Amino acid sequence: MQKVIAANWKMFKTPSEAGNYVKTLNSLLDANPPADRQVILFPGAINLSAVQSESEKGGKHFQIGIQNFCAAEDGAYTGENSLNAAKTLDVTWVLAGHSERRTHFLETDELIANKVKFAMEKGFGVILCIGETDAERTAGKVEQVLKEQLTKALINVPGEYDVNRLVIAYEPVWAIGTGKTPSNDDIKKTHNYIHKVLDDLMPNKAPQTRIIYGGSVTADKAKNILQTEDVSGLLVGGASLKAEDFNTIIRS
Ligand code: PGA
């Protein structure tokens, strides 16, 4: 299966900056298409239209995802993003469970589970983020936290789905935006553990389910992390904001 290389732009960029980024990325990817990578861009919702219209001009070497959405059809949900609307902008992926949504916007495990189910039933691919805080790590609770987050988030997953469309992102909260990353050995052990939990939850799908790493990935570190056993890709925040850097990471 292809390795997933996803860019999480968070709340950065204006529509014109987003359009310029895609123009640059298109030219880099069109010149040398990355055959063994599944590239996904997660712009802020306000930039989706600019990303989509500029992506039309290139060879479509990446897919588009939405960072946040409401687990409901169109309706009276002020300020929320509709997946029906997102679909018209070629959005095919969603992020769920990101620690910034859990922490700043108080997203609960129950809400995350509803979002995962809703998006999967609508045919979107889901990158589900899980990860422990520094305090949880220090207290020796990494496995307990990950098991709980996974079990709760996947409780409503439809019985049948395309295994390519559910990706787990292991993102230790203490590594996000801090410049710190776990050792390769720790990443390997944790990904192995996540696979073990998935095996209990959905034995038919677990072996093929891709687990990607996120948290302070840079162009310098990407290759090393990608070569770690059981790492099927990367979710990149800060280092994805320049098209040239992200292109380097894609080819790591
Ligand atoms: P970072 O963010 O690469 O800036 O640490 C990763 C993420 O939050 O997905």
Boltz pocket constraint, residues with backbone or C-beta under 6 A from the ligand:
constraints:
  - pocket:
      binder: B
      contacts: [[A, 8], [A, 171], [A, 175], [A, 176], [A, 177], [A, 178], [A, 214], [A, 215], [A, 216], [A, 217], [A, 235], [A, 236], [A, 237], [A, 238], [A, 239]]
      max_distance: 6.0
